[in-house]
Amino acid sequence: MITHRVLSLTDQRNAADSWVSALEQFEKTYSIKSIYRPTVLVHEAANFDLILIEAETNTIADALQTCRSLRSWTNKPILVLSSQDDEGFALEVYAAGADEYIIKPISITLLHAKLKAWQRWSMPKKRHLVVTMRHMANVNARPH
């Protein structure tokens, strides 16, 4: 069983606990650590597959800076959740390095689907070599 390691960065202590418990009950393959921002150390985030950042009105600048800092050293998916339904802010979030901007409220079912999609996208792909009969004929026809 694959464990999905999610780091949740939030500016609201109670929100951190609610996301963690909701996602863990939805699917037991999540390993979620929630950190009450503002300080995130690189070594803390390095052990996770995906990063969720919550950004609300009183901490928008901090959330954008956190996103920029994380993006400067990782290619792991960064998803930003906010109740700000503003295209200008969404564009700032993407410019700061986020992979997805999610407007709250969002159902736990939809959030779970988005997390699974991003984890699927970021997982290393198994590469399979497909050899056709035509390819084999060409290889065999070459002089050695």
Number of C-alpha atoms within 10 A of each C-alpha: 5 7 12 18 17 22 23 25 26 24 20 14 13 10 15 19 16 12 16 19 11 13 19 14 10 13 12 12 14 16 16 22 17 20 19 16 18 14 10 14 10 12 8 11 19 15 11 18 20 22 24 21 24 23 22 17 10 9 15 17 12 16 26 22 16 20 24 17 16 22 17 11 10 12 13 20 22 23 23 25 22 21 14 16 11 10 9 9 15 19 12 12 24 18 13 19 22 24 17 17 18 17 14 13 9 13 9 13 12 10 16 16 12 15 20 13 11 19 18 11 11 14 10 8 8 6 6 6 6 7 8 9 9 9 11 10 10 10 11 10 9 7 5 5
